[in-house]
Amino acid sequence: MSSPIILLNKPFGVLSQFTDEAGRPTLAGLLHAPGFRPAGRLDADSEGLLVLCDDGALQARIASPRHKLLKTYRVQVEGEIDQAAATQLCRGVALNDGPARAVSARPIAAPLLWERHPPVRFRAHIPTSWLEIVLDEGRNRQVRRMTAAVGFPTLRLVRWRIGPWCVEGLAPGAWRREIAELGVAAHGRGQTSQNGIMRRPRRAPA
């Protein structure tokens, strides 16, 4: 059984919801998608992939920690992170809501990403570096708390992949529509919003 999904590159500062009583930026300013809701959340100060579904079973399968769908993040941290710190993330760190462990973690070269608005604030005398970390759960601000626990505070957090779906090819605020199986297998039937890279005709989600 298949179900339509929307892959969205959520920009910095946008809430992972369609309404906000305080008037903060929401998904409603990026797309009109009646019946679609995010499968999981991404903090306002984080960027990257958000999967939206109109099928409750698929939404639960993506969002629920018990299904252990892998989520990949590219993280800019303060300081020059090394393999020893990455290994510690995989061995596990103590957080205030219990221990947490990455499925994998490794230092990476600075990736080619879109510019963030506003840009990250740096401290001139402290270098920065990048880490790729994969989790199979999604506790509140978990990546930020984990990197801080090994001595490298997060400066920028981009969710790059959720299971088989990737944000690659989407500009901030752009989206594309795909078809997913309830077994969480993605198919290449992308339809990208007008400010994305594929530049295909836009159609409102059904």
Backbone as a ProteinNet text record, in pm:
[ID]
protein_1_A
[PRIMARY]
MSSPIILLNKPFGVLSQFTDEAGRPTLAGLLHAPGFRPAGRLDADSEGLLVLCDDGALQARIASPRHKLLKTYRVQVEGEIDQAAATQLCRGVALNDGPARAVSARPIAAPLLWERHPPVRFRAHIPTSWLEIVLDEGRNRQVRRMTAAVGFPTLRLVRWRIGPWCVEGLAPGAWRREIAELGVAAHGRGQTSQNGIMRRPRRAPA
[TERTIARY]
84.9	0	88.9	59	140.7	66.8	144.4	87.2	170.8	107.7	186.2	254.5	373.5	444.3	500.3	536.6	603.9	736.8	843.9	975.8	1002.3	1026.3	1043.9	1177.6	1247.2	1368.9	1328.5	1314.2	1269	1380.7	1354.4	1457.8	1473.8	1585.1	1610	1500.4	1452.8	1357.1	1211.7	1183.5	1045.6	1002.7	882.5	829.7	781.2	789.4	744.2	594.9	515.6	370.7	310.2	177.4	111.1	48.3	34.7	-22	60	55.4	123.5	55.9	6.9	-66.4	21.4	152.9	243.7	283.8	238.4	268.3	406.1	472.6	604.7	592.3	700	693.6	660.3	572.6	530.7	537.6	503.7	502.1	398.4	296.5	192.3	247.8	359.5	421.6	503.4	517.3	598.6	516	404.9	324	182	90.6	-49.3	-74.7	-94.9	-103.7	-212.3	-338.6	-448.1	-437.7	-448.2	-443.5	-305.4	-200	-63.9	-11.8	57.4	116.2	258.1	347	484.7	491.3	574.3	602.7	726.8	704.8	814.4	836.9	928.3	950.2	1097.6	1121.2	1255.3	1252	1341.8	1339.7	1347.1	1294.5	1294.5	1436.3	1533.7	1671	1751.1	1682.6	1744.9	1689	1761.6	1724.7	1718.4	1663.7	1674.7	1545	1558.5	1449.5	1336.5	1216.4	1092.9	1004.2	951.8	860.9	718.5	630.4	489.9	405	303.9	218.8	72	-13	-157	-212.5	-123.4	-159.6	-108.7	-200	-161.4	-69.2	-90.8	-5.8	137.3	152.6	287.3	351.7	274.3	325.7	380.3	305.8	351.1	474.8	479.3	594.2	722.5	711.1	827.8	868.3	768.8	797.1	826	765.3	775.8	916.3	974.1	1107.7	1115	1003	1009.3	1040.5	1018.1	1050.7	1196.9	1264.7	1409.3	1449	1372.7	1408.5	1529.5	1634.9	1758.8	1744.4	1801.4	1801.2	1945.6	1986.7	2124.3	2129.6	2223.2	2239.6	2381.1	2391.6	2521.1	2528.3	2631.2	2634.9	2764.9	2751.5	2867.4	2882.5	3001.3	3024.4	3136.4	3138.3	3244.8	3363.1	3481.2	3599.8	3627.4	3742.8	3784.2	3755.5	3639.9	3599.9	3688.3	3718.5	3807.1	3734.4	3803.1	3742.3	3715.9	3796.7	3774.9	3639.2	3604.2	3473.8	3361.2	3382	3280.9	3260.1	3369	3358.4	3282.2	3303.8	3231.3	3081.4	3043	2901.1	2839.1	2915.8	2865.7	2862.3	2955.2	2956	2844.2	2809.7	2699.8	2742	2650.5	2672.1	2551.9	2573.6	2467.5	2397.1	2266.3	2184	2089	2025.4	1939.4	1813	1780.7	1665.5	1709.3	1833.6	1882.3	1995	2063.3	2176.4	2130.2	2219.8	2191.2	2314.3	2290.1	2401.2	2370.8	2470.4	2455.8	2474.2	2403.5	2425.7	2562.3	2596.4	2729.5	2758	2885.6	2929.1	3070.7	3095.3	3229.9	3252.4	3374.9	3408.7	3405.5	3357.7	3353.7	3407.7	3445.8	3481.4	3356.5	3374.5	3260.8	3178.4	3050.2	2969.7	2926.1	2889	2834	2685.3	2650.6	2513.8	2470	2341.8	2286.7	2330.7	2326.9	2358.3	2243.5	2279.3	2176.9	2148.1	2021.7	1981.2	1900.5	1952.4	2079.8	2197.3	2317.7	2433.5	2469.6	2545.2	2593.4	2688.3	2676.5	2768	2889.1	3005.6	3129.8	3204.7	3289.5	3386.1	3521	3578.5	3694.6	3810.3	3827.7	3943.4	3916.9	3797.5	3764.7	3728.8	3798.4	3767.3	3635.6	3583.9	3464.7	3495.3	3411.6	3429.6	3293.6	3290.8	3164.9	3167	3048.4	3027.9	2905.1	2910.2	2789.5	2751.2	2628.1	2581.1	2448.3	2433.7	2312.3	2248.6	2119.5	2043.9	1927	1879.7	1758.5	1646.6	1662.3	1558.2	1562	1468.5	1462.9	1411.1	1486.4	1446.9	1466.3	1404.8	1408.9	1553.2	1590.3	1722.1	1835.6	1816.2	1908.9	2048.3	2056.4	2188.6	2267.1	2201.9	2270	2319.6	2237.6	2278.8	2391.4	2389.2	2494.1	2628.6	2631.5	2760.4	2814.3	2724.9	2769.2	2828.9	2774.1	2820.9	2963.8	3007.6	3146.8	3234.2	3182.5	3264.2	3263	3164.5	3158.9	3017.6	2988.3	2853.3	2815.2	2690.1	2639.5	2615.2	2662.8	2638.6	2531.5	2533.5	2436.5	2398.8	2269.7	2220.3	2130.7	2169.1	2094.4	2057.7	1927.3	1886.7	1893.7	1978.8	2008.9	1924.7	1894.9	1826.6	1735.8	1621.7	1533.4	1505.4	1554.3	1534.9	1584.6	1500.1	1544.2	1534.8	1485.4	1460.8	1569.5	1608.2	1719.2	1676.6	1731.7	1700	1782.2	1876.2	1962.9	1879.5	1915.2	1844.7	1732.6	1706.1	1601.3	1662.6	1625.2	1666	1585	1630.2	1552.2	1411.8	1311.2	1172.1	1110.5	1191.8	1140.5	1092.7	1005.4	952.5	934.5	924.7	886.6	795.5	712.5	615.7	665.3	654.5	694.7	587.2	603	514.7	594.7	541.2	609.3	521.2	584.4	513.3	503.4	404.5	392.4	511	588.6	712.9	826.7	796.6	891.4	996.4	950.6	1039.1	1003	1099.8	1073.4	1090.3	1014.5	1023.9	1054.9	1125.8	1172	1066.9	954.9	851.9	843	957.8	966.1	897.8	835.4	779.3	818.8	901.5	967	899.8	897.7	839.1	920.2	864.4	922.5	1057	1086	1215.7	1315.6	1284.4	1376.3	1465.5	1533.8	1632.2	1574.3	1476.4	1426.9	1339.8	1274.8	1197.8	1089.9	1013.1	902.4	773.2	665.8	541	489.2	438.3	391.5	244.3	207.3	68.2	40.6	-69.2	-103.4	-128.9	-85.8	-111.7	-261.7	-299.4	-440.6	-491.3
-119	0	124.7	220.4	339.7	460.9	563.5	685.1	804.3	917.7	1035.4	1096.1	1148.2	1221.5	1348.8	1441.9	1564.3	1572.5	1594	1617.1	1766.5	1826.2	1970.9	2003	2101.3	2152.6	2268.7	2240.7	2342.2	2442.4	2570.2	2670.6	2696.9	2757.2	2803.1	2901.4	2888.5	2983.2	2951.9	2845.6	2808.1	2693.6	2704	2598.7	2481.4	2361.5	2240.9	2219.1	2320	2315.1	2421.4	2414.2	2504	2626.4	2629.3	2745.5	2778.1	2905.4	2947.9	3072.4	3064.9	3176.7	3299.3	3278.8	3391	3457.8	3404.3	3465.2	3436.9	3334.1	3298.7	3228	3225.5	3160.2	3011.7	2963.1	2822.9	2764.7	2638.1	2569.8	2629	2693.6	2752.6	2859	2919	3018.3	2957.2	2823.3	2755.2	2674	2617.1	2533.3	2523.6	2496.2	2472.3	2323.5	2250	2104.3	2053.5	2071.2	2024.6	1875.1	1838.8	1698.4	1644.7	1716.3	1669.9	1724.7	1639.7	1679.4	1624.2	1694.2	1645.5	1512.9	1422.8	1296.9	1320.8	1366.3	1407.3	1556.7	1606.3	1749.6	1782.2	1908.5	1962.8	2099.1	2122.1	2246.8	2368.2	2480.1	2602.4	2643.6	2620.1	2660.5	2552.1	2448.3	2344.9	2353.8	2294.6	2302	2161.8	2156.8	2033.6	1958	1827.4	1743.3	1727.3	1752	1726.1	1646.5	1532.9	1450.5	1475.8	1508.2	1532.1	1422.7	1374.2	1264.5	1301.7	1236.2	1244.9	1109.2	1017.5	882.3	860.4	836.4	823.9	707.9	594.4	477.6	504	566.4	597.9	704.9	803.2	908.8	848.7	754.7	690.7	605.5	538.4	452.8	534.9	653.9	740.2	803.8	849.6	929.5	846.6	728.1	652.3	595.8	616.8	563.6	411.2	343.3	195.8	135.8	212.7	163.5	188.6	273.4	296.6	331.5	421.3	470.4	562.5	535.5	610	753.6	846.1	988.3	1037.5	1098.3	1144.4	1296.1	1346.7	1490.4	1531.8	1651.1	1715.2	1832.5	1831.4	1919.3	1999	2130.5	2216.4	2241.5	2215.9	2228.8	2327.6	2375.6	2465	2380.3	2411.1	2331.9	2231.6	2170.6	2074.1	1933.4	1882.4	1750.9	1643.1	1540.6	1434.3	1300.1	1196	1063.6	1011.8	1051.5	1006.1	1053.8	1179.2	1231.1	1161.2	1135.4	1064.7	922.9	857.4	722.9	724.8	827.2	838.3	854.2	927.1	941.9	807	720.1	587.3	494.5	513.4	433.4	475.1	604.3	653.2	765.6	859.4	970.6	980.3	1038	1053.3	1186.8	1182.4	1302.1	1305.7	1419.3	1430.3	1344.8	1295.7	1205.8	1063.4	1030.9	894.8	889	775.1	761.7	767.8	813.8	822.7	777.1	708.9	654.5	671.6	716.4	730	594.7	573.6	454.9	464.4	583.5	609.2	757.7	791.8	931.7	940.3	1045.9	1062.7	1209.1	1257.5	1391.5	1393.5	1503.3	1516.8	1654	1667.4	1798.5	1885	2015.1	2106.5	2073.6	2038.3	2000.8	2122.8	2099.9	2205.6	2219.5	2325.3	2349.1	2488.4	2511.3	2644.1	2738.9	2867.8	2965.4	2972.3	2987.1	3000.8	3148.1	3179.2	3316	3315	3383.7	3455.6	3358.2	3403.8	3314.7	3278.4	3170.6	3126.5	3231.2	3258	3350.5	3273.8	3315	3248.5	3330.4	3260.7	3328.2	3320	3435	3442	3354.6	3338.3	3265.8	3116.4	3069	2927	2868.7	2764.4	2704.4	2626.5	2592.4	2507.9	2387.8	2285.8	2165.7	2100.2	1994.2	1929	1781.5	1733.8	1596.5	1542.8	1417.7	1348.7	1246.9	1252.6	1164.4	1102.3	973.7	899.3	849.2	876.8	833.8	747.3	662.3	585.2	623	737.9	794.2	945.4	1016.2	1160.3	1233.6	1226.9	1300	1450	1526.4	1671.8	1722.9	1792.9	1854.9	1755.7	1633.8	1527	1547	1580.9	1597.4	1707.4	1819.3	1930.4	1889.2	1816.9	1774.9	1672.2	1587.2	1486.2	1548.3	1640.3	1701.1	1785.3	1850.3	1927.2	1834.7	1714.9	1619.8	1573.8	1578.4	1540.9	1663.8	1780.9	1902	1983.8	1960.5	2033.2	2086.5	2207.2	2263.4	2277.3	2248	2258.5	2404.1	2442.3	2575.6	2573.4	2469.7	2456.4	2309.1	2284	2146	2130.3	2038.2	2012.7	1864.4	1837.5	1697.9	1666.6	1573.4	1544.5	1429.6	1333.2	1213.9	1156.3	1102.5	1023.4	894	781.6	655.5	665.3	636.3	640.3	778.3	878.4	1010	1109.1	1193.2	1286.2	1425.7	1527.1	1666.3	1718.5	1639.7	1684.5	1727.8	1840.9	1892.4	1988.8	2013.1	2105.6	2230.5	2345.8	2471.8	2494.7	2580.9	2609.9	2657.5	2594	2628.8	2555.1	2484	2409.2	2271.7	2212.7	2080.8	2001.6	1871.3	1785.6	1674.2	1629.3	1525.4	1391.7	1287.3	1153.3	1054.5	930.7	822.3	726.3	691.9	599.9	479.3	365.6	246.2	246.6	177.1	170.4	99.4	27.2	-31.8	68.3	197.3	307.9	288.2	257.7	253.6	369.8	451.2	570.5	540.6	612.3	599.5	735.6	737.9	863.3	931.9	970.9	1044	1184.2	1251.8	1382.1	1491.7	1583.3	1703.8	1819	1907.8	2006.1	2141.5	2215	2348.1	2442.2	2555.7	2642.9	2701.4	2707.2	2759.2	2646.8	2526.6	2415.7	2404.8	2293	2277.6	2206.5	2117.4	2039.4	2122.1	2225.3	2318.5	2249.7	2161.9	2099.7	2172.5	2155.3	2225	2191.1	2289.8	2272.9	2238.1	2145.1	2108.3	2096.1	2149.8	2142.7	1998.8	1958.2	1822	1794.7	1671.4	1633.6	1627.9
0	0	0	-86	-96.8	-41.9	-12.1	45.5	0.4	-31.2	-68.9	53.2	33	136.6	74.7	160.3	117.6	191.4	116.1	173.8	168.1	283.3	295.6	358.7	305.3	367.1	457.8	586.1	680.7	709.3	687.1	714.9	864.6	897.5	1034.1	1075.6	1198.4	1253.7	1227.8	1153.2	1121.9	1213.2	1271.3	1356.6	1272.3	1326.8	1257	1279.1	1250.9	1266.8	1176.8	1160.3	1065.5	1129.9	1260.8	1329	1452.5	1493	1615.5	1668	1790.1	1848.9	1867.2	1880.9	1900.4	1769.2	1657.5	1528.7	1473.6	1524.8	1473.7	1338	1257.6	1126.6	1139.4	1054.1	1054.8	913.9	903.4	774.4	679.5	735	651.4	557.7	593.2	506.6	394.1	395.1	294.3	196.5	241.3	153.2	205.5	114.3	147.6	127.6	236.2	228.9	322.1	287.1	373.9	400.9	527.5	567.1	595.6	556.3	580.3	713	787.7	914.6	924.1	996.6	1008.2	1081.8	1032.1	1101	1186.7	1309.2	1395.6	1384.5	1465.2	1471.4	1446.8	1417.8	1404.9	1471.6	1566.6	1643.1	1551.3	1598.3	1519.1	1479.9	1568.3	1538.7	1467.9	1420.4	1338.3	1196.7	1102.8	961.5	902.5	780.9	706.5	688.3	673.1	624.4	724.6	674.4	746.5	652.1	698.7	618.7	665.9	573.4	605.5	541.1	614.2	569.5	587.2	508.4	533.3	574.3	608.4	649.9	792.4	884.2	1024.6	1052.3	984.3	1007.6	963.5	848.2	800.1	887.1	927.5	1015.2	1144	1203.2	1327	1302.5	1187.9	1158.8	1144.6	1088.7	1072.9	1204.6	1283.1	1402.4	1526.5	1537.8	1662.6	1683.9	1803.4	1830.9	1823.4	1844	1847.1	1710.6	1604.1	1470.8	1434.1	1512.2	1497.6	1354.1	1294.2	1161.4	1175.2	1100.5	1117.9	1068.2	1144.3	1109.2	1109.9	998.8	982.1	990.8	1070.6	1091.6	1055.2	996.2	975.9	1072.3	1155.6	1271.1	1273.8	1280	1298.9	1447.8	1499.9	1642.8	1670.6	1792.8	1837.1	1879.3	1823.7	1852.9	1742.1	1746.3	1644.6	1695.4	1659	1708.7	1646.5	1724.1	1677.5	1684.9	1637.7	1635.1	1776.3	1871.9	2009.9	2061.9	2033.6	2075.4	2000.3	1871	1792.5	1846.1	1881.7	1938	2068.8	2150.7	2276.3	2252.4	2148.8	2115.7	2082.4	2019.7	1985.5	2106.5	2197.1	2320.6	2414	2410.7	2492.2	2584.4	2605.3	2697.1	2790.4	2906.8	3006.4	2986	2964	2955	3073.6	3095.1	3213.6	3204.3	3084	3070	3036.9	3070.6	3051.1	2951	2943.3	2851.7	2706.4	2618.8	2476.2	2399.8	2288.3	2210.8	2062.6	1987	1842.4	1775.5	1665.2	1583.3	1516.9	1469.3	1414.8	1427.9	1428	1435	1380.9	1303.2	1247	1212	1233.3	1184.7	1033.2	973.4	828	788	661.8	608.8	599.9	599.4	590.8	467	481.9	366.1	285.4	160.5	76.6	109.1	178.9	221.4	178.3	183.7	162	274	249	352	452.2	577	680	705.9	724	756.2	886.6	991	996.9	1005.4	971.3	977	1119.6	1132.4	1263.4	1319.9	1448.4	1515.1	1566.4	1521.3	1559.6	1663.8	1739.3	1825.6	1755.8	1727.5	1638.8	1685.5	1816.3	1866.9	1884.5	1847.3	1862.8	1726.3	1682.8	1552.8	1557.9	1441	1433.7	1344.9	1353	1271.7	1252.2	1170.4	1135.3	1173.2	1207.3	1249.9	1178.7	1135.2	1089.1	1194.9	1240.3	1345.9	1304.8	1331.4	1297.7	1427	1443	1560.1	1517	1608.7	1581.7	1679	1742.6	1827.5	1809.9	1872.7	1852.8	1974.8	2082.3	2203	2185.3	2271.5	2261.4	2262.7	2155	2140.6	2170.1	2127	2162.2	2103.6	1976.1	1914.6	1985.9	2011.7	2078.8	2217.3	2288.6	2423.2	2418.7	2317.3	2307.2	2271.4	2175	2140.4	2255.8	2329.1	2445.8	2551.8	2564.5	2666.3	2639.6	2513.4	2484	2461.1	2496.8	2496.9	2369.5	2281.3	2154.1	2131.3	2179.7	2163.9	2015.9	1985.6	1849.3	1811.3	1693.5	1638.9	1530	1448.8	1339.8	1326.6	1310.5	1304.1	1182.3	1093	969.8	965.1	960.2	942.3	792.7	757.9	618.6	562.3	645.8	597.2	705.4	662.5	748.4	673.7	726.2	656.7	513.7	413.2	274.2	209.5	282.2	222.5	260.6	164.2	183	139.1	203.1	170.6	53.3	5.3	-103.5	-224.5	-283.1	-399.3	-367.6	-239.4	-199	-136.7	-187.2	-126.2	1.1	91.4	212.4	176.9	237.6	212.5	96.1	16.2	-98.5	-53.3	-133.5	-102.8	-231.1	-215.2	-326.4	-275.3	-363.5	-330.3	-381.7	-298.7	-338.3	-296	-341.3	-301.4	-214.6	-98	-6.9	18	37.1	79.1	231.4	286.1	431.2	494	413	460.6	460.8	438.8	437	328.5	206.8	91.3	1.6	-34.8	-114.8	-262.5	-345	-489.4	-548.6	-660.1	-719.2	-802.9	-741.7	-813.6	-756.5	-757.3	-691.9	-772	-698.9	-759.8	-669.8	-719.7	-635.5	-645.8	-534.1	-533.2	-620.3	-653.7	-754.5	-714	-583.1	-542.5	-515.4	-558.1	-545.4	-667.9	-678.6	-783.5	-905.6	-889.1	-1000.7	-1095.7	-1043.2	-1125.5	-1208.2	-1147.1	-1216	-1182.4	-1260	-1232.5	-1094.4	-1025	-888.4	-886.9	-802.5	-784.6	-636.7	-592.7	-450.7	-412.3	-290.3	-245.1	-240.7	-269.2	-264.9	-121.1
[MASK]
++++++++++++++++++++++++++++++++++++++++++++++++++++++++++++++++++++++++++++++++++++++++++++++++++++++++++++++++++++++++++++++++++++++++++++++++++++++++++++++++++++++++++++++++++++++++++++++++++++++++++++++

